[in-house]
Amino acid sequence: MKVHRIIELREEGARTVRIPIIGQALCAGFPSPADDFLEGSLELPRWLAPNPPATFAWNIAGDSMRGAGIFDRDLAVVDRSLKAGHGSVVVAAVDGEMSIKRLLVEGNIARLSFENPDLPAFAVQEAAEGQIWGVVRFSIRWHIARAGLVR
């Protein structure tokens, strides 16, 4: 069994930053409308959000990304400054609708894929308009019932 040693963070590494949380859930399935309002903010250590002006959190709705370990009600932390590449989990605006998908690039063809074998990948050019909006840096999942957090 391999044991990992926890290294103490230097003081400058422990600073925190605030990133906005988008109010409307991001569709992890077929695209759905996203509202242009903020729900609040999330405080993170700077090393988790190295570029705060380009970073935001978004609630996930649906389970089409479960193969990527992203489930309904998770919180995806997205960095718009990262360059998306083959295999990146991205937030994409497809025909003006925001959703989360895996980017697959084969030659000159880019596809946005669900991480659910029951749902097909589709070529980006099949959409009237598509744009990669950001790369998912990590996701946060509650392992206790959220109702138990309300006091």
NUKEKOL-501126 format. One record per residue (C-alpha): residue in three letters; chain; x, z, y. Coordinates in nm, 3 decimals. Layout:
REM residues N
["ALA"; "A"; [X; Z; Y]],
...
//
This chain:
REM residues 151
["MET"; "A"; [0.000; 0.000; 0.000]],
["LYS"; "A"; [0.144; -0.104; 0.334]],
["VAL"; "A"; [0.125; 0.162; 0.605]],
["HIS"; "A"; [0.114; 0.057; 0.970]],
["ARG"; "A"; [0.259; 0.287; 1.231]],
["ILE"; "A"; [0.063; 0.330; 1.553]],
["ILE"; "A"; [0.287; 0.279; 1.852]],
["GLU"; "A"; [0.199; 0.471; 2.165]],
["LEU"; "A"; [0.111; 0.247; 2.460]],
["ARG"; "A"; [0.330; 0.271; 2.765]],
["GLU"; "A"; [0.148; 0.402; 3.070]],
["GLU"; "A"; [0.128; 0.060; 3.240]],
["GLY"; "A"; [-0.025; -0.082; 2.918]],
["ALA"; "A"; [-0.306; 0.174; 2.922]],
["ARG"; "A"; [-0.463; 0.059; 3.251]],
["THR"; "A"; [-0.818; -0.060; 3.226]],
["VAL"; "A"; [-1.004; -0.353; 3.374]],
["ARG"; "A"; [-1.373; -0.422; 3.417]],
["ILE"; "A"; [-1.526; -0.745; 3.290]],
["PRO"; "A"; [-1.884; -0.857; 3.350]],
["ILE"; "A"; [-2.146; -0.859; 3.074]],
["ILE"; "A"; [-2.381; -1.157; 3.086]],
["GLY"; "A"; [-2.744; -1.045; 3.075]],
["GLN"; "A"; [-2.896; -1.314; 2.852]],
["ALA"; "A"; [-2.797; -1.324; 2.485]],
["LEU"; "A"; [-2.569; -1.609; 2.384]],
["CYS"; "A"; [-2.727; -1.813; 2.109]],
["ALA"; "A"; [-2.541; -1.810; 1.780]],
["GLY"; "A"; [-2.758; -2.084; 1.643]],
["PHE"; "A"; [-2.911; -2.374; 1.824]],
["PRO"; "A"; [-2.858; -2.364; 2.202]],
["SER"; "A"; [-3.094; -2.156; 2.412]],
["PRO"; "A"; [-3.122; -2.106; 2.788]],
["ALA"; "A"; [-2.886; -1.856; 2.949]],
["ASP"; "A"; [-2.976; -1.671; 3.267]],
["ASP"; "A"; [-2.731; -1.660; 3.556]],
["PHE"; "A"; [-2.727; -1.283; 3.600]],
["LEU"; "A"; [-2.507; -0.994; 3.502]],
["GLU"; "A"; [-2.617; -0.697; 3.296]],
["GLY"; "A"; [-2.330; -0.471; 3.393]],
["SER"; "A"; [-1.964; -0.440; 3.313]],
["LEU"; "A"; [-1.740; -0.334; 3.028]],
["GLU"; "A"; [-1.420; -0.138; 3.079]],
["LEU"; "A"; [-1.136; -0.252; 2.853]],
["PRO"; "A"; [-0.765; -0.185; 2.828]],
["ARG"; "A"; [-0.574; -0.451; 3.021]],
["TRP"; "A"; [-0.403; -0.575; 2.703]],
["LEU"; "A"; [-0.745; -0.673; 2.561]],
["ALA"; "A"; [-0.838; -0.866; 2.877]],
["PRO"; "A"; [-0.510; -0.995; 3.023]],
["ASN"; "A"; [-0.689; -1.229; 3.266]],
["PRO"; "A"; [-0.988; -1.028; 3.399]],
["PRO"; "A"; [-1.114; -1.288; 3.653]],
["ALA"; "A"; [-1.157; -1.539; 3.367]],
["THR"; "A"; [-1.296; -1.290; 3.112]],
["PHE"; "A"; [-1.653; -1.183; 3.044]],
["ALA"; "A"; [-1.860; -1.036; 2.762]],
["TRP"; "A"; [-2.173; -1.192; 2.620]],
["ASN"; "A"; [-2.433; -1.049; 2.382]],
["ILE"; "A"; [-2.481; -1.256; 2.066]],
["ALA"; "A"; [-2.824; -1.348; 1.929]],
["GLY"; "A"; [-2.857; -1.499; 1.582]],
["ASP"; "A"; [-2.636; -1.514; 1.275]],
["SER"; "A"; [-2.512; -1.873; 1.258]],
["MET"; "A"; [-2.155; -1.751; 1.322]],
["ARG"; "A"; [-2.155; -1.491; 1.044]],
["GLY"; "A"; [-1.880; -1.680; 0.857]],
["ALA"; "A"; [-1.655; -1.613; 1.159]],
["GLY"; "A"; [-1.746; -1.243; 1.148]],
["ILE"; "A"; [-1.976; -1.265; 1.451]],
["PHE"; "A"; [-2.324; -1.127; 1.393]],
["ASP"; "A"; [-2.653; -1.079; 1.575]],
["ARG"; "A"; [-2.620; -0.814; 1.852]],
["ASP"; "A"; [-2.237; -0.829; 1.858]],
["LEU"; "A"; [-2.062; -0.856; 2.192]],
["ALA"; "A"; [-1.827; -1.157; 2.228]],
["VAL"; "A"; [-1.543; -1.129; 2.481]],
["VAL"; "A"; [-1.473; -1.476; 2.619]],
["ASP"; "A"; [-1.166; -1.591; 2.813]],
["ARG"; "A"; [-1.211; -1.906; 3.020]],
["SER"; "A"; [-0.835; -1.935; 3.083]],
["LEU"; "A"; [-0.750; -1.999; 2.716]],
["LYS"; "A"; [-0.716; -2.356; 2.594]],
["ALA"; "A"; [-0.949; -2.434; 2.305]],
["GLY"; "A"; [-0.795; -2.600; 2.003]],
["HIS"; "A"; [-0.890; -2.693; 1.648]],
["GLY"; "A"; [-1.045; -2.387; 1.485]],
["SER"; "A"; [-1.114; -2.195; 1.807]],
["VAL"; "A"; [-1.445; -2.011; 1.838]],
["VAL"; "A"; [-1.579; -2.130; 2.170]],
["VAL"; "A"; [-1.867; -2.091; 2.411]],
["ALA"; "A"; [-1.995; -2.440; 2.480]],
["ALA"; "A"; [-2.247; -2.578; 2.724]],
["VAL"; "A"; [-2.434; -2.850; 2.533]],
["ASP"; "A"; [-2.687; -3.036; 2.745]],
["GLY"; "A"; [-2.672; -2.740; 2.985]],
["GLU"; "A"; [-2.753; -2.484; 2.713]],
["MET"; "A"; [-2.494; -2.217; 2.626]],
["SER"; "A"; [-2.406; -2.138; 2.266]],
["ILE"; "A"; [-2.118; -2.017; 2.049]],
["LYS"; "A"; [-1.961; -2.244; 1.786]],
["ARG"; "A"; [-1.635; -2.323; 1.605]],
["LEU"; "A"; [-1.446; -2.621; 1.754]],
["LEU"; "A"; [-1.323; -2.867; 1.491]],
["VAL"; "A"; [-1.101; -3.156; 1.602]],
["GLU"; "A"; [-1.033; -3.442; 1.361]],
["GLY"; "A"; [-0.839; -3.724; 1.526]],
["ASN"; "A"; [-1.032; -3.821; 1.839]],
["ILE"; "A"; [-1.357; -3.659; 1.726]],
["ALA"; "A"; [-1.451; -3.306; 1.827]],
["ARG"; "A"; [-1.727; -3.123; 1.646]],
["LEU"; "A"; [-1.900; -2.797; 1.719]],
["SER"; "A"; [-1.970; -2.623; 1.393]],
["PHE"; "A"; [-2.188; -2.336; 1.288]],
["GLU"; "A"; [-2.019; -2.078; 1.064]],
["ASN"; "A"; [-2.316; -2.083; 0.833]],
["PRO"; "A"; [-2.318; -2.332; 0.541]],
["ASP"; "A"; [-2.692; -2.392; 0.588]],
["LEU"; "A"; [-2.637; -2.548; 0.933]],
["PRO"; "A"; [-2.453; -2.879; 0.991]],
["ALA"; "A"; [-2.167; -2.951; 1.232]],
["PHE"; "A"; [-2.242; -3.207; 1.502]],
["ALA"; "A"; [-2.015; -3.433; 1.704]],
["VAL"; "A"; [-1.981; -3.333; 2.069]],
["GLN"; "A"; [-2.041; -3.691; 2.179]],
["GLU"; "A"; [-2.382; -3.680; 2.006]],
["ALA"; "A"; [-2.493; -3.452; 2.288]],
["ALA"; "A"; [-2.578; -3.608; 2.623]],
["GLU"; "A"; [-2.335; -3.367; 2.789]],
["GLY"; "A"; [-2.099; -3.112; 2.634]],
["GLN"; "A"; [-1.831; -2.888; 2.780]],
["ILE"; "A"; [-1.614; -2.614; 2.631]],
["TRP"; "A"; [-1.674; -2.321; 2.862]],
["GLY"; "A"; [-1.443; -2.057; 2.716]],
["VAL"; "A"; [-1.267; -1.928; 2.404]],
["VAL"; "A"; [-1.384; -1.616; 2.224]],
["ARG"; "A"; [-1.090; -1.375; 2.233]],
["PHE"; "A"; [-1.259; -1.111; 2.012]],
["SER"; "A"; [-1.596; -0.958; 1.933]],
["ILE"; "A"; [-1.724; -0.603; 1.927]],
["ARG"; "A"; [-1.966; -0.481; 1.661]],
["TRP"; "A"; [-2.156; -0.154; 1.647]],
["HIS"; "A"; [-2.126; 0.017; 1.309]],
["ILE"; "A"; [-2.393; 0.272; 1.383]],
["ALA"; "A"; [-2.755; 0.209; 1.470]],
["ARG"; "A"; [-2.780; 0.140; 1.844]],
["ALA"; "A"; [-3.099; 0.344; 1.858]],
["GLY"; "A"; [-2.887; 0.646; 1.766]],
["LEU"; "A"; [-2.687; 0.601; 2.086]],
["VAL"; "A"; [-2.985; 0.655; 2.316]],
["ARG"; "A"; [-3.016; 1.014; 2.432]],
//
